[in-house]
């Protein structure tokens, strides 16, 4: 299992457009074959960094997922929305493999 972390640099004036873009992926990404963990918009601190995080079985599965995503009508529509509104200034993808042992949840004192 791999975790894909997408780091976005967004136009802070267009944060609401990024939020709409993120919400749109909520049904598209799972339908195309990835497990969406979520999208995260700036709240405090940096006004330009945002993240999208999902898991996928392998890089081969990622290639199939990308093909389904680019063929998906709503996926294409969401990509066009981002291009039209120009709120994404940059995006970087990193694939991470979980290597630590799960820990017990913290207990409130």
Short mmCIF file of the C-alpha atoms (twelve columns), coordinates in Angstrom:
data_MODEL
# 
_entry.id   MODEL 
# 
loop_
_atom_site.group_PDB 
_atom_site.id 
_atom_site.type_symbol 
_atom_site.label_atom_id 
_atom_site.label_alt_id 
_atom_site.label_comp_id 
_atom_site.label_asym_id 
_atom_site.label_seq_id 
_atom_site.Cartn_x 
_atom_site.Cartn_y 
_atom_site.Cartn_z 
_atom_site.pdbx_PDB_model_num 
ATOM 1   C CA . UNK A 1   0.000   0.000  0.000   1 
ATOM 2   C CA . UNK A 2   1.290   3.447  -0.953  1 
ATOM 3   C CA . UNK A 3   0.159   6.836  0.272   1 
ATOM 4   C CA . UNK A 4   0.183   9.662  -2.232  1 
ATOM 5   C CA . UNK A 5   0.588   13.109 -0.713  1 
ATOM 6   C CA . UNK A 6   -0.091  15.986 -3.088  1 
ATOM 7   C CA . UNK A 7   1.266   19.304 -1.888  1 
ATOM 8   C CA . UNK A 8   -0.457  22.234 -3.534  1 
ATOM 9   C CA . UNK A 9   0.604   25.850 -3.633  1 
ATOM 10  C CA . UNK A 10  -2.642  27.756 -4.066  1 
ATOM 11  C CA . UNK A 11  -3.617  31.356 -4.675  1 
ATOM 12  C CA . UNK A 12  -4.760  32.441 -1.183  1 
ATOM 13  C CA . UNK A 13  -7.355  34.761 -2.676  1 
ATOM 14  C CA . UNK A 14  -8.944  31.732 -4.376  1 
ATOM 15  C CA . UNK A 15  -9.092  29.426 -1.353  1 
ATOM 16  C CA . UNK A 16  -12.854 28.856 -1.820  1 
ATOM 17  C CA . UNK A 17  -12.244 27.576 -5.358  1 
ATOM 18  C CA . UNK A 18  -9.677  25.121 -3.974  1 
ATOM 19  C CA . UNK A 19  -12.218 23.970 -1.383  1 
ATOM 20  C CA . UNK A 20  -14.818 23.354 -4.117  1 
ATOM 21  C CA . UNK A 21  -12.221 21.497 -6.216  1 
ATOM 22  C CA . UNK A 22  -11.375 19.349 -3.185  1 
ATOM 23  C CA . UNK A 23  -15.012 18.528 -2.435  1 
ATOM 24  C CA . UNK A 24  -15.537 17.512 -6.058  1 
ATOM 25  C CA . UNK A 25  -12.803 14.859 -5.746  1 
ATOM 26  C CA . UNK A 26  -14.687 13.295 -2.816  1 
ATOM 27  C CA . UNK A 27  -16.728 11.025 -5.076  1 
ATOM 28  C CA . UNK A 28  -14.500 10.952 -8.163  1 
ATOM 29  C CA . UNK A 29  -11.290 9.611  -6.585  1 
ATOM 30  C CA . UNK A 30  -12.885 6.599  -4.826  1 
ATOM 31  C CA . UNK A 31  -14.930 5.756  -7.932  1 
ATOM 32  C CA . UNK A 32  -11.719 5.693  -9.987  1 
ATOM 33  C CA . UNK A 33  -9.932  3.303  -7.617  1 
ATOM 34  C CA . UNK A 34  -8.033  5.153  -4.875  1 
ATOM 35  C CA . UNK A 35  -8.864  5.433  -1.181  1 
ATOM 36  C CA . UNK A 36  -9.248  9.148  -0.480  1 
ATOM 37  C CA . UNK A 37  -8.057  10.157 2.972   1 
ATOM 38  C CA . UNK A 38  -8.892  13.797 2.357   1 
ATOM 39  C CA . UNK A 39  -8.033  17.258 1.162   1 
ATOM 40  C CA . UNK A 40  -6.732  19.872 3.555   1 
ATOM 41  C CA . UNK A 41  -6.964  23.638 2.986   1 
ATOM 42  C CA . UNK A 42  -4.987  26.338 4.796   1 
ATOM 43  C CA . UNK A 43  -6.404  27.366 8.145   1 
ATOM 44  C CA . UNK A 44  -3.634  28.951 10.222  1 
ATOM 45  C CA . UNK A 45  -0.043  29.756 9.327   1 
ATOM 46  C CA . UNK A 46  0.683   29.441 5.620   1 
ATOM 47  C CA . UNK A 47  -2.129  30.685 3.409   1 
ATOM 48  C CA . UNK A 48  -0.749  29.027 0.299   1 
ATOM 49  C CA . UNK A 49  -0.101  25.377 1.241   1 
ATOM 50  C CA . UNK A 50  -2.800  22.740 0.873   1 
ATOM 51  C CA . UNK A 51  -2.737  18.935 0.663   1 
ATOM 52  C CA . UNK A 52  -4.570  16.021 -0.900  1 
ATOM 53  C CA . UNK A 53  -3.895  12.534 0.477   1 
ATOM 54  C CA . UNK A 54  -5.010  9.126  -0.759  1 
ATOM 55  C CA . UNK A 55  -3.795  5.536  -0.704  1 
ATOM 56  C CA . UNK A 56  -3.396  3.118  -3.579  1 
ATOM 57  C CA . UNK A 57  -2.176  -0.491 -3.732  1 
ATOM 58  C CA . UNK A 58  0.890   0.003  -5.950  1 
ATOM 59  C CA . UNK A 59  2.439   2.157  -8.656  1 
ATOM 60  C CA . UNK A 60  0.876   -0.165 -11.246 1 
ATOM 61  C CA . UNK A 61  -2.534  0.444  -9.639  1 
ATOM 62  C CA . UNK A 62  -1.751  4.182  -9.727  1 
ATOM 63  C CA . UNK A 63  -1.213  4.048  -13.498 1 
ATOM 64  C CA . UNK A 64  -4.620  2.354  -13.956 1 
ATOM 65  C CA . UNK A 65  -6.194  4.864  -11.591 1 
ATOM 66  C CA . UNK A 66  -4.739  7.801  -13.584 1 
ATOM 67  C CA . UNK A 67  -6.198  6.371  -16.805 1 
ATOM 68  C CA . UNK A 68  -9.654  5.997  -15.205 1 
ATOM 69  C CA . UNK A 69  -9.416  9.488  -13.707 1 
ATOM 70  C CA . UNK A 70  -8.556  11.106 -17.040 1 
ATOM 71  C CA . UNK A 71  -11.434 9.257  -18.734 1 
ATOM 72  C CA . UNK A 72  -13.960 10.137 -16.026 1 
ATOM 73  C CA . UNK A 73  -16.340 12.936 -17.162 1 
ATOM 74  C CA . UNK A 74  -16.518 14.532 -13.698 1 
ATOM 75  C CA . UNK A 75  -12.757 14.188 -13.280 1 
ATOM 76  C CA . UNK A 76  -12.163 15.994 -16.579 1 
ATOM 77  C CA . UNK A 77  -14.664 18.658 -15.534 1 
ATOM 78  C CA . UNK A 78  -12.827 19.210 -12.240 1 
ATOM 79  C CA . UNK A 79  -9.460  19.496 -14.024 1 
ATOM 80  C CA . UNK A 80  -11.006 22.086 -16.373 1 
ATOM 81  C CA . UNK A 81  -12.416 23.987 -13.384 1 
ATOM 82  C CA . UNK A 82  -8.892  24.241 -11.913 1 
ATOM 83  C CA . UNK A 83  -7.451  25.425 -15.229 1 
ATOM 84  C CA . UNK A 84  -10.193 28.019 -15.710 1 
ATOM 85  C CA . UNK A 85  -10.035 29.414 -12.163 1 
ATOM 86  C CA . UNK A 86  -6.203  29.297 -11.907 1 
ATOM 87  C CA . UNK A 87  -6.090  28.704 -8.143  1 
ATOM 88  C CA . UNK A 88  -3.436  25.961 -8.351  1 
ATOM 89  C CA . UNK A 89  -0.023  27.572 -8.664  1 
ATOM 90  C CA . UNK A 90  1.995   24.369 -8.224  1 
ATOM 91  C CA . UNK A 91  1.504   20.761 -7.189  1 
ATOM 92  C CA . UNK A 92  3.999   18.103 -6.131  1 
ATOM 93  C CA . UNK A 93  3.259   14.410 -5.652  1 
ATOM 94  C CA . UNK A 94  5.142   12.167 -3.267  1 
ATOM 95  C CA . UNK A 95  4.489   8.447  -2.811  1 
ATOM 96  C CA . UNK A 96  5.188   7.185  0.686   1 
ATOM 97  C CA . UNK A 97  5.226   3.689  2.157   1 
ATOM 98  C CA . UNK A 98  4.020   3.217  5.735   1 
ATOM 99  C CA . UNK A 99  6.924   1.701  7.679   1 
ATOM 100 C CA . UNK A 100 6.177   2.289  11.362  1 
ATOM 101 C CA . UNK A 101 4.225   0.110  13.740  1 
ATOM 102 C CA . UNK A 102 0.717   1.359  14.575  1 
ATOM 103 C CA . UNK A 103 0.494   2.935  18.002  1 
ATOM 104 C CA . UNK A 104 -2.303  2.804  20.516  1 
ATOM 105 C CA . UNK A 105 -4.474  5.923  20.608  1 
ATOM 106 C CA . UNK A 106 -3.594  8.517  23.224  1 
ATOM 107 C CA . UNK A 107 -5.643  8.346  26.369  1 
ATOM 108 C CA . UNK A 108 -6.883  11.624 27.825  1 
ATOM 109 C CA . UNK A 109 -5.726  12.198 31.399  1 
# 
